[in-house]
Amino acid sequence: MRTKSNISILFAGLFFTLLASCSGKEVYSRFHHIENGKWCRDSVLVFEIDSLARPYGAGYDVTVELTTNRGYLYRDLWLLIDQNLTDSLVRTDTLHCLLADEYGKWLGSGAGGLNQLSLPYRTFIPRDSVYNYRLMIRQGMDEDQLRGVEKVGIKIIETGGES
């Protein structure tokens, strides 16, 4: 009997987590397909965000979206992200993305040999509703051609409150 109760609590928790994660309003979503699943070290993926609605106190959560295939040989990925989200200066952030656990189990979701993972990057409050924001992403691994990366994307979700 206790097992059924635990399972019910687990499903209720998952349901409310799903509801909470869907409560934000997606305002931007773009992906770059990596040709032949080989991301060259000098290849820069540019994401132009021409404007964001700015209700009073609204913040935005930015996530990096990764799709890898079975040819990806590592359990992590280093990304270098140039961005101007907080002011007019372009800043470079280094994002360490853990793609698999210590036992080799891929994180995220997968089907048909592909694995998709959403990674939190940062939260910001826009300066101006008509400002042009730009994120540029490049891989920071020790490979000239990093095999197994299929798509890289950015999603921006309105959080509704100050962060």
HELIX and SHEET records of a PDB file:
HELIX    1   1 ARG A    2  SER A   21  1                                  20    
HELIX    2   2 GLU A   35  GLY A   37  5                                   3    
SHEET    1   A 5 LYS A  25  HIS A  33  0                                        
SHEET    2   A 5 VAL A 149  GLU A 158 -1                                        
SHEET    3   A 5 TYR A  60  ASN A  69 -1                                        
SHEET    4   A 5 LEU A 114  PHE A 124 -1                                        
SHEET    5   A 5 SER A 109  ALA A 111 -1                                        
SHEET    1   B 2 LYS A  38  CYS A  40  0                                        
SHEET    2   B 2 GLN A 145  ARG A 147 -1                                        
SHEET    1   C 4 LEU A  45  ILE A  49  0                                        
SHEET    2   C 4 TYR A 133  GLN A 139 -1                                        
SHEET    3   C 4 ASP A  76  GLN A  83 -1                                        
SHEET    4   C 4 ARG A  91  LEU A  98 -1                                        
END                                                                             
